[in-house]
Amino acid sequence: MKKDFRVQYPLWQMAFIVLFGFMAFSITGVSTELNQNSQGFSYSLEFNPIESIFLFGALFISFISILIFTRKISNHNKQNPDQKISMWQIRPLEYLEQDEGMTHITRRAAQKVYTFFVWALPLLAVMYMVFDLPRFWMILGILFLALMQYLIYYLEIRKHLGEEEE
């Protein structure tokens, strides 16, 4: 069961969140300049060297990761024709409900994530209201919440699957 792609899915989501964080870091440090006159206008973006390396590195790794992710979904669907998954479905891929035990494990993991959000969202909102933070830190806070969501879910699923296999 640990090799089931749906169990590994939160790890993929965490990787994509980290890559998005690198892209956000790169983009928020961009210098912009708008020149407007009667002839027209020009708009320029200037990336610092480290930011451009982060951006292009994150874009390249994201592209490769998306290809691998798509391939893994395809392999999963070939190996499990009765449990096919799609990248574009509305229902989260990590819901494991092929039997009552997995439904219970999924529900417990989702409850822990919900409890985390009940406390973390108001705390984050208060931090943003009290402190005058730049946009990058707001994006980073939201990405942190998303990362923690998948980490909590993954650790809970792994804990129960470890108990099941012993």
Backbone as ProteinMPNN parsed JSONL, in Angstrom:
{"seq_chain_A": "MKKDFRVQYPLWQMAFIVLFGFMAFSITGVSTELNQNSQGFSYSLEFNPIESIFLFGALFISFISILIFTRKISNHNKQNPDQKISMWQIRPLEYLEQDEGMTHITRRAAQKVYTFFVWALPLLAVMYMVFDLPRFWMILGILFLALMQYLIYYLEIRKHLGEEEE", "coords_chain_A": {"N_chain_A": [[0.819, -1.202, 0.0], [2.063, 1.195, 0.619], [3.416, 1.837, -1.651], [1.508, 2.73, -3.296], [0.437, 5.164, -5.525], [-1.299, 7.155, -4.714], [-0.762, 7.412, -2.038], [1.751, 8.485, -2.093], [1.249, 10.887, -3.273], [0.858, 13.319, -1.644], [3.548, 13.981, -1.131], [4.476, 14.752, -3.629], [2.905, 17.022, -3.996], [3.942, 18.637, -1.958], [6.532, 19.03, -2.923], [5.987, 20.51, -5.263], [4.922, 22.797, -4.081], [7.153, 23.828, -2.711], [8.791, 24.396, -4.918], [7.194, 26.355, -6.117], [7.451, 28.282, -4.151], [10.155, 29.036, -4.492], [9.9, 30.188, -7.008], [8.187, 32.315, -6.383], [9.841, 33.78, -4.665], [11.789, 34.59, -6.497], [10.323, 36.16, -8.302], [9.209, 38.195, -6.728], [11.36, 39.802, -6.169], [11.942, 41.249, -8.395], [12.92, 44.038, -10.331], [11.058, 46.659, -11.667], [10.22, 48.789, -14.406], [8.444, 51.403, -15.836], [8.08, 53.171, -18.72], [6.606, 55.891, -20.174], [5.439, 57.759, -22.882], [4.453, 60.184, -25.411], [4.709, 58.725, -27.731], [4.313, 56.09, -27.095], [4.664, 53.311, -24.878], [7.011, 51.643, -22.72], [7.935, 48.723, -20.962], [9.914, 47.349, -18.515], [11.596, 44.559, -17.064], [13.795, 43.609, -14.508], [15.877, 41.187, -13.413], [17.765, 40.142, -10.621], [20.942, 38.423, -10.548], [20.978, 36.072, -8.83], [18.282, 35.688, -8.33], [17.292, 35.219, -10.883], [18.559, 32.813, -11.446], [17.348, 31.161, -9.504], [14.675, 31.341, -10.414], [14.716, 30.318, -13.12], [15.852, 27.844, -12.594], [13.917, 26.718, -10.864], [11.724, 26.715, -12.617], [12.656, 24.935, -14.597], [13.063, 22.559, -13.081], [10.436, 22.23, -12.225], [9.123, 21.736, -14.658], [10.324, 19.277, -15.42], [9.521, 17.761, -13.203], [6.73, 17.811, -13.49], [6.465, 16.324, -15.82], [7.416, 13.802, -14.907], [5.562, 13.355, -12.853], [3.165, 13.206, -14.319], [3.727, 10.918, -15.784], [3.876, 9.023, -13.714], [1.222, 9.043, -12.832], [0.012, 8.017, -15.117], [1.197, 5.445, -15.17], [0.158, 4.454, -12.755], [-2.57, 4.37, -13.393], [-2.549, 2.438, -15.408], [-1.722, 0.182, -13.988], [-3.707, -0.013, -12.09], [-6.554, -0.3, -13.138], [-9.132, -0.173, -12.119], [-9.066, 1.813, -10.259], [-8.584, 4.397, -11.323], [-6.993, 7.587, -11.658], [-7.082, 11.149, -12.104], [-5.337, 14.062, -13.135], [-6.864, 16.304, -13.229], [-9.167, 16.154, -11.749], [-11.756, 17.186, -9.48], [-12.086, 16.292, -6.894], [-9.84, 15.629, -4.254], [-6.809, 13.816, -4.875], [-5.667, 12.357, -2.844], [-7.567, 11.118, -1.275], [-8.252, 8.12, 0.093], [-10.224, 5.571, -0.343], [-10.895, 2.832, -0.729], [-11.711, 0.794, 0.922], [-13.33, 0.208, 4.147], [-11.439, 0.572, 6.194], [-9.39, 2.173, 5.048], [-10.921, 4.384, 4.437], [-11.514, 5.278, 7.002], [-8.914, 5.907, 7.923], [-8.227, 7.948, 6.127], [-10.187, 9.804, 6.836], [-9.435, 10.417, 9.498], [-6.909, 11.582, 9.066], [-7.663, 13.789, 7.527], [-9.184, 15.134, 9.436], [-7.202, 15.933, 11.241], [-5.776, 17.722, 9.643], [-7.773, 19.628, 9.24], [-8.099, 20.547, 11.879], [-5.593, 21.723, 12.236], [-5.821, 23.875, 10.396], [-7.912, 25.299, 11.564], [-6.675, 26.543, 13.701], [-4.341, 27.679, 12.587], [-5.022, 29.406, 10.401], [-6.53, 31.685, 11.514], [-4.464, 32.665, 13.177], [-2.451, 33.306, 11.326], [-3.828, 35.266, 9.874], [-4.118, 37.261, 11.838], [-1.424, 37.88, 12.27], [-0.825, 39.039, 9.78], [-2.477, 41.26, 9.873], [-1.518, 42.712, 12.06], [1.241, 43.115, 11.666], [3.1, 44.92, 9.255], [3.669, 43.426, 6.571], [5.621, 42.536, 3.695], [4.436, 41.54, 0.405], [5.677, 39.135, -0.378], [6.134, 37.725, 2.034], [3.555, 37.217, 2.779], [2.708, 35.51, 0.738], [4.527, 33.466, 1.235], [3.646, 32.64, 3.768], [1.118, 31.565, 3.159], [1.924, 29.504, 1.452], [3.367, 28.024, 3.309], [1.291, 27.134, 4.983], [-0.056, 25.475, 3.156], [1.946, 23.59, 2.644], [2.26, 22.455, 5.202], [-0.262, 21.319, 5.493], [-0.231, 19.144, 3.672], [1.947, 17.764, 4.747], [1.098, 17.037, 7.363], [-1.079, 15.425, 6.668], [0.224, 13.399, 5.152], [2.028, 12.277, 7.06], [0.225, 11.231, 8.916], [-1.169, 9.311, 7.379], [0.98, 7.62, 6.704], [1.699, 6.734, 9.254], [-0.508, 5.148, 10.018], [-0.519, 3.27, 7.947], [1.897, 2.029, 8.415], [1.342, 0.756, 10.862], [-0.604, -1.018, 9.975], [0.815, -2.757, 8.259], [2.547, -4.08, 9.935]], "CA_chain_A": [[0.0, 0.0, 0.0], [2.923, 2.377, 0.668], [3.851, 2.151, -3.008], [0.353, 3.287, -3.999], [0.73, 6.546, -5.912], [-2.141, 8.074, -3.953], [-0.097, 7.64, -0.754], [2.906, 9.338, -2.395], [0.758, 12.142, -3.846], [1.18, 14.514, -0.844], [4.964, 14.333, -1.3], [4.554, 15.499, -4.892], [2.326, 18.344, -3.759], [4.904, 19.41, -1.162], [7.631, 19.423, -3.819], [5.505, 21.591, -6.126], [4.777, 23.99, -3.241], [8.505, 24.366, -2.498], [9.207, 24.996, -6.195], [6.439, 27.596, -6.267], [8.076, 29.236, -3.228], [11.349, 29.574, -5.153], [9.446, 31.091, -8.078], [7.669, 33.526, -5.738], [11.017, 34.528, -4.208], [12.427, 35.193, -7.672], [9.462, 37.163, -8.941], [8.98, 39.354, -5.855], [12.55, 40.647, -6.137], [12.157, 41.835, -9.718], [12.809, 45.492, -10.48], [10.257, 46.989, -12.846], [10.272, 50.188, -14.826], [7.473, 51.74, -16.867], [8.364, 54.435, -19.405], [5.467, 56.239, -21.011], [5.514, 59.068, -23.529], [3.421, 60.347, -26.442], [4.955, 57.726, -28.778], [3.919, 54.766, -26.598], [5.263, 53.012, -23.577], [7.822, 50.427, -22.613], [7.931, 48.149, -19.624], [11.082, 46.467, -18.405], [11.799, 43.768, -15.855], [15.213, 43.33, -14.286], [16.12, 40.17, -12.391], [19.121, 40.004, -10.098], [21.467, 37.12, -10.983], [20.567, 34.942, -7.986], [16.851, 35.489, -8.52], [17.061, 34.595, -12.19], [18.969, 31.407, -11.322], [16.266, 30.486, -8.787], [13.485, 31.267, -11.253], [14.885, 29.373, -14.222], [16.056, 26.525, -11.995], [12.619, 26.223, -10.393], [10.901, 26.418, -13.795], [13.177, 23.721, -15.222], [12.748, 21.425, -12.209], [8.978, 22.062, -12.268], [8.79, 21.095, -15.935], [10.741, 17.874, -15.313], [8.664, 17.132, -12.193], [5.395, 17.618, -14.066], [6.566, 15.178, -16.733], [7.512, 12.584, -14.096], [4.275, 13.229, -12.167], [2.205, 12.729, -15.317], [4.1, 9.529, -16.086], [3.489, 8.196, -12.568], [-0.234, 8.902, -12.877], [-0.261, 7.092, -16.218], [1.563, 4.098, -14.705], [-0.823, 4.056, -11.743], [-3.823, 4.043, -14.071], [-2.37, 1.164, -16.114], [-1.631, -0.888, -12.999], [-4.953, -0.046, -11.307], [-7.62, 0.204, -14.012], [-10.366, 0.047, -11.361], [-8.858, 2.975, -9.385], [-7.917, 5.428, -12.13], [-6.992, 8.956, -11.141], [-6.848, 12.175, -13.11], [-4.755, 15.294, -12.587], [-7.813, 17.405, -13.353], [-10.402, 15.923, -11.009], [-12.018, 18.158, -8.419], [-11.881, 15.585, -5.63], [-8.401, 15.427, -4.037], [-6.301, 12.485, -5.186], [-5.199, 11.635, -1.67], [-8.643, 10.395, -0.596], [-8.092, 6.681, -0.072], [-11.495, 5.039, 0.145], [-11.237, 1.575, -1.369], [-12.385, -0.038, 1.915], [-13.689, 0.964, 5.352], [-10.227, 0.924, 6.938], [-8.741, 3.321, 4.404], [-11.825, 5.528, 4.602], [-11.308, 5.752, 8.377], [-7.588, 6.529, 7.988], [-8.33, 9.211, 5.387], [-10.989, 10.73, 7.634], [-8.621, 10.878, 10.638], [-5.88, 12.493, 8.549], [-8.346, 15.027, 7.136], [-9.555, 15.827, 10.672], [-6.001, 16.586, 11.779], [-5.506, 18.874, 8.778], [-8.805, 20.618, 9.547], [-7.747, 21.125, 13.179], [-4.461, 22.616, 11.988], [-6.299, 25.095, 9.749], [-8.745, 26.05, 12.512], [-5.78, 27.362, 14.513], [-3.308, 28.378, 11.814], [-5.558, 30.496, 9.57], [-6.72, 32.923, 12.289], [-3.164, 33.151, 13.631], [-1.805, 33.943, 10.178], [-4.573, 36.491, 9.573], [-3.755, 38.258, 12.856], [-0.052, 38.322, 11.97], [-0.852, 39.93, 8.618], [-3.13, 42.511, 10.244], [-0.714, 43.43, 13.047], [2.537, 43.487, 11.095], [3.08, 45.376, 7.864], [4.577, 42.506, 5.885], [5.608, 42.585, 2.228], [3.671, 40.488, -0.276], [6.406, 37.867, -0.396], [5.912, 37.015, 3.286], [2.173, 36.728, 2.752], [2.727, 34.332, -0.136], [5.264, 32.428, 1.955], [2.762, 32.134, 4.824], [0.108, 30.708, 2.531], [2.624, 28.292, 1.006], [3.681, 27.252, 4.511], [0.062, 26.439, 5.38], [-0.294, 24.393, 2.195], [2.966, 22.566, 2.884], [1.923, 21.779, 6.457], [-1.455, 20.508, 5.245], [0.177, 17.882, 3.061], [2.843, 17.064, 5.663], [0.258, 16.431, 8.401], [-1.841, 14.347, 6.03], [1.136, 12.319, 4.78], [2.526, 11.612, 8.268], [-0.875, 10.457, 9.499], [-1.39, 8.144, 6.515], [2.137, 6.721, 6.862], [1.632, 6.13, 10.584], [-1.515, 4.086, 10.0], [-0.102, 2.206, 7.035], [2.964, 1.31, 9.112], [0.684, -0.124, 11.83], [-1.312, -2.048, 9.212], [1.731, -3.714, 7.65], [3.296, -4.822, 10.965]], "C_chain_A": [[0.864, 1.268, 0.0], [3.396, 2.782, -0.722], [2.704, 2.702, -3.86], [0.631, 4.764, -4.286], [-0.087, 7.541, -5.098], [-1.575, 8.342, -2.564], [1.088, 8.583, -0.954], [2.491, 10.73, -2.882], [1.057, 13.37, -2.976], [2.644, 14.936, -0.951], [5.165, 15.133, -2.58], [4.018, 16.908, -4.702], [3.289, 19.219, -2.96], [6.069, 19.88, -2.027], [7.204, 20.58, -4.72], [5.329, 22.89, -5.334], [6.137, 24.638, -3.0], [9.011, 25.032, -3.778], [8.48, 26.318, -6.439], [6.993, 28.674, -5.339], [9.33, 29.856, -3.82], [10.959, 30.537, -6.276], [8.933, 32.402, -7.485], [8.813, 34.4, -5.238], [11.659, 35.267, -5.376], [11.611, 36.347, -8.227], [9.261, 38.386, -8.051], [10.187, 40.273, -5.772], [12.845, 41.345, -7.446], [12.017, 43.351, -9.654], [12.028, 45.768, -11.76], [10.374, 48.473, -13.149], [9.281, 50.381, -15.971], [7.834, 53.109, -17.43], [7.216, 54.723, -20.357], [5.682, 57.637, -21.585], [4.446, 59.116, -24.618], [3.557, 59.309, -27.558], [4.442, 56.335, -28.385], [4.511, 54.542, -25.22], [6.121, 51.755, -23.675], [7.834, 49.997, -21.151], [9.109, 47.197, -19.536], [11.113, 45.781, -17.044], [13.288, 43.502, -15.716], [15.351, 42.364, -13.112], [17.563, 40.267, -11.915], [19.629, 38.617, -10.479], [20.976, 35.938, -10.145], [19.09, 34.634, -8.171], [16.553, 34.838, -9.86], [17.488, 33.129, -12.174], [17.88, 30.61, -10.607], [15.048, 30.299, -9.681], [13.641, 30.226, -12.358], [15.153, 27.959, -13.718], [14.741, 25.914, -11.54], [11.703, 25.889, -11.565], [11.345, 25.123, -14.47], [12.824, 22.484, -14.391], [11.244, 21.167, -12.188], [8.554, 21.342, -13.536], [9.127, 19.605, -15.891], [9.834, 17.129, -14.329], [7.264, 16.873, -12.726], [5.403, 16.448, -15.039], [6.608, 13.86, -15.956], [6.184, 12.306, -13.394], [3.216, 12.671, -13.116], [2.468, 11.271, -15.661], [3.693, 8.59, -14.952], [1.975, 7.999, -12.519], [-0.621, 7.911, -13.966], [0.054, 5.652, -15.811], [0.57, 3.578, -13.67], [-2.124, 3.616, -12.41], [-3.726, 2.735, -14.85], [-2.352, -0.01, -15.138], [-2.924, -1.066, -12.204], [-6.111, 0.473, -12.153], [-8.941, 0.458, -13.284], [-10.266, 1.246, -10.416], [-8.136, 4.089, -10.135], [-8.038, 6.792, -11.463], [-6.664, 9.915, -12.281], [-6.234, 13.397, -12.428], [-5.795, 16.403, -12.493], [-9.108, 17.174, -12.588], [-10.533, 16.919, -9.865], [-11.748, 17.542, -7.049], [-10.388, 15.323, -5.431], [-7.977, 13.98, -4.263], [-5.951, 11.688, -3.939], [-6.307, 10.94, -0.887], [-8.527, 8.919, -0.924], [-9.334, 6.01, 0.512], [-11.872, 3.723, -0.517], [-11.868, 0.585, -0.391], [-12.641, 0.804, 3.163], [-12.466, 1.411, 6.145], [-9.546, 2.152, 6.358], [-9.616, 4.569, 4.493], [-11.636, 6.134, 5.993], [-9.966, 6.482, 8.51], [-7.606, 7.887, 7.288], [-9.098, 10.246, 6.198], [-10.186, 11.278, 8.812], [-7.549, 11.87, 10.186], [-6.503, 13.835, 8.173], [-8.781, 15.826, 8.368], [-8.358, 16.564, 11.271], [-5.639, 17.821, 10.956], [-6.506, 19.989, 9.076], [-8.495, 21.314, 10.875], [-6.579, 22.096, 13.039], [-4.942, 23.938, 11.395], [-7.158, 25.943, 10.679], [-7.88, 26.975, 13.364], [-4.839, 28.215, 13.671], [-3.853, 29.553, 11.002], [-5.829, 31.767, 10.373], [-5.399, 33.52, 12.778], [-2.434, 33.881, 12.507], [-2.501, 35.258, 9.822], [-4.229, 37.601, 10.566], [-2.345, 38.779, 12.601], [-0.044, 39.316, 10.813], [-1.518, 41.262, 8.938], [-2.254, 43.35, 11.17], [0.585, 43.949, 12.444], [2.378, 43.889, 9.637], [4.114, 44.563, 7.078], [4.504, 42.689, 4.374], [4.822, 41.397, 1.653], [4.361, 39.14, -0.238], [6.15, 37.063, 0.872], [4.483, 36.513, 3.388], [2.07, 35.471, 1.892], [3.415, 33.177, 0.578], [4.412, 31.82, 3.074], [1.707, 31.194, 4.277], [0.74, 29.407, 2.041], [2.995, 27.406, 2.195], [2.453, 26.479, 4.986], [-0.225, 25.261, 4.451], [0.691, 23.251, 2.409], [2.643, 21.771, 4.147], [0.697, 20.89, 6.297], [-1.061, 19.143, 4.695], [1.112, 17.092, 3.966], [2.048, 16.355, 6.761], [-0.491, 15.239, 7.825], [-0.938, 13.149, 5.747], [1.628, 11.559, 6.013], [1.448, 10.756, 8.923], [-1.147, 9.193, 8.681], [-0.252, 7.139, 6.703], [2.099, 6.009, 8.22], [0.652, 4.954, 10.581], [-1.128, 2.95, 9.064], [1.029, 1.391, 7.643], [2.394, 0.34, 10.134], [0.002, -1.29, 11.125], [-0.376, -3.134, 8.718], [2.491, -4.536, 8.679], [2.533, -6.01, 11.476]], "O_chain_A": [[0.46, 2.295, -0.547], [3.739, 3.943, -0.948], [2.911, 3.093, -5.008], [1.015, 5.516, -3.39], [0.377, 8.647, -4.821], [-1.867, 9.379, -1.968], [1.392, 9.392, -0.077], [3.31, 11.649, -2.897], [1.479, 14.391, -3.519], [2.949, 16.126, -0.87], [5.943, 16.088, -2.605], [4.605, 17.874, -5.188], [3.437, 20.407, -3.249], [6.538, 21.007, -1.876], [7.968, 21.524, -4.921], [5.566, 23.973, -5.87], [6.263, 25.86, -3.075], [9.595, 26.115, -3.725], [9.079, 27.284, -6.911], [7.006, 29.852, -5.697], [9.558, 31.057, -3.676], [11.602, 31.568, -6.473], [9.209, 33.476, -8.019], [8.765, 35.623, -5.372], [12.027, 36.435, -5.253], [12.159, 37.391, -8.58], [9.152, 39.502, -8.559], [10.052, 41.419, -5.343], [13.895, 41.971, -7.591], [11.112, 43.877, -9.007], [12.306, 45.182, -12.806], [10.597, 49.295, -12.26], [9.278, 49.626, -16.944], [7.887, 54.093, -16.693], [6.892, 53.915, -21.228], [6.055, 58.569, -20.872], [3.631, 58.201, -24.735], [2.583, 59.049, -28.264], [4.168, 55.505, -29.251], [4.816, 55.49, -24.496], [5.973, 50.934, -24.58], [7.752, 50.819, -20.239], [9.277, 46.332, -20.395], [10.713, 46.346, -16.026], [13.964, 43.203, -16.7], [14.992, 42.68, -11.978], [18.476, 40.452, -12.72], [18.823, 37.716, -10.712], [20.597, 34.907, -10.702], [18.685, 33.471, -8.17], [15.659, 33.998, -9.96], [16.852, 32.292, -12.815], [17.523, 29.515, -11.042], [14.453, 29.221, -9.705], [12.79, 29.35, -12.511], [14.731, 26.986, -14.341], [14.474, 24.74, -11.794], [10.982, 24.893, -11.52], [10.512, 24.309, -14.867], [12.346, 21.485, -14.928], [10.817, 20.014, -12.138], [7.718, 20.439, -13.493], [8.311, 18.769, -16.28], [9.427, 15.998, -14.592], [6.676, 15.828, -12.446], [4.453, 15.667, -15.08], [5.912, 12.909, -16.31], [5.731, 11.163, -13.344], [2.462, 11.769, -12.752], [1.534, 10.483, -15.81], [3.216, 7.484, -15.204], [1.501, 6.909, -12.201], [-1.486, 7.06, -13.757], [-0.733, 4.743, -16.079], [0.185, 2.409, -13.701], [-2.709, 2.602, -12.029], [-4.708, 1.999, -14.948], [-2.903, -1.072, -15.428], [-3.2, -2.156, -11.703], [-6.601, 1.576, -11.911], [-9.778, 1.217, -13.77], [-11.27, 1.654, -9.833], [-7.173, 4.658, -9.621], [-9.029, 7.107, -10.804], [-6.053, 9.537, -13.28], [-6.57, 13.721, -11.289], [-5.606, 17.355, -11.736], [-10.061, 17.932, -12.762], [-9.537, 17.428, -9.351], [-11.237, 18.212, -6.151], [-9.729, 14.84, -6.352], [-8.687, 13.044, -3.894], [-5.941, 10.457, -3.98], [-6.016, 10.235, 0.079], [-8.683, 8.514, -2.076], [-9.468, 5.899, 1.73], [-13.04, 3.508, -0.838], [-12.503, -0.376, -0.826], [-12.228, 1.962, 3.237], [-12.456, 2.506, 6.706], [-9.17, 3.066, 7.093], [-9.105, 5.682, 4.611], [-11.601, 7.356, 6.144], [-9.889, 7.542, 9.13], [-7.06, 8.862, 7.804], [-8.718, 11.416, 6.247], [-10.248, 12.474, 9.098], [-7.313, 12.88, 10.849], [-5.941, 14.891, 8.464], [-8.75, 17.056, 8.35], [-8.493, 17.69, 11.75], [-5.241, 18.846, 11.511], [-6.131, 21.159, 9.155], [-8.617, 22.534, 10.979], [-6.576, 23.165, 13.649], [-4.519, 25.006, 11.838], [-7.137, 27.171, 10.595], [-8.309, 28.075, 13.711], [-4.574, 29.366, 14.019], [-3.203, 30.595, 10.925], [-5.4, 32.842, 9.956], [-5.235, 34.739, 12.791], [-1.866, 34.952, 12.721], [-1.841, 36.248, 9.505], [-4.066, 38.755, 10.173], [-2.097, 39.981, 12.704], [0.665, 40.321, 10.86], [-1.172, 42.285, 8.348], [-2.252, 44.577, 11.07], [0.979, 45.09, 12.687], [1.62, 43.276, 8.885], [5.271, 44.961, 6.942], [3.433, 42.967, 3.835], [4.584, 40.397, 2.33], [3.705, 38.11, -0.083], [5.968, 35.848, 0.804], [4.23, 35.488, 4.021], [1.426, 34.494, 2.275], [2.942, 32.042, 0.532], [4.459, 30.611, 3.298], [1.435, 30.146, 4.863], [0.158, 28.333, 2.197], [2.943, 26.179, 2.098], [2.557, 25.307, 5.349], [-0.594, 24.179, 4.908], [0.313, 22.08, 2.359], [2.744, 20.544, 4.152], [0.625, 19.82, 6.903], [-1.508, 18.111, 5.196], [1.074, 15.862, 3.954], [2.308, 15.188, 7.052], [-0.53, 14.169, 8.432], [-1.292, 12.013, 6.065], [1.643, 10.328, 6.011], [1.737, 9.671, 9.428], [-1.335, 8.118, 9.251], [-0.498, 5.941, 6.844], [2.429, 4.827, 8.318], [0.969, 3.881, 11.094], [-1.388, 1.786, 9.366], [1.113, 0.185, 7.411], [2.894, -0.777, 10.271], [0.026, -2.418, 11.618], [-0.728, -4.313, 8.751], [3.031, -5.589, 8.34], [3.026, -6.734, 12.342]]}, "name": "protein", "num_of_chains": 1, "seq": "MKKDFRVQYPLWQMAFIVLFGFMAFSITGVSTELNQNSQGFSYSLEFNPIESIFLFGALFISFISILIFTRKISNHNKQNPDQKISMWQIRPLEYLEQDEGMTHITRRAAQKVYTFFVWALPLLAVMYMVFDLPRFWMILGILFLALMQYLIYYLEIRKHLGEEEE"}
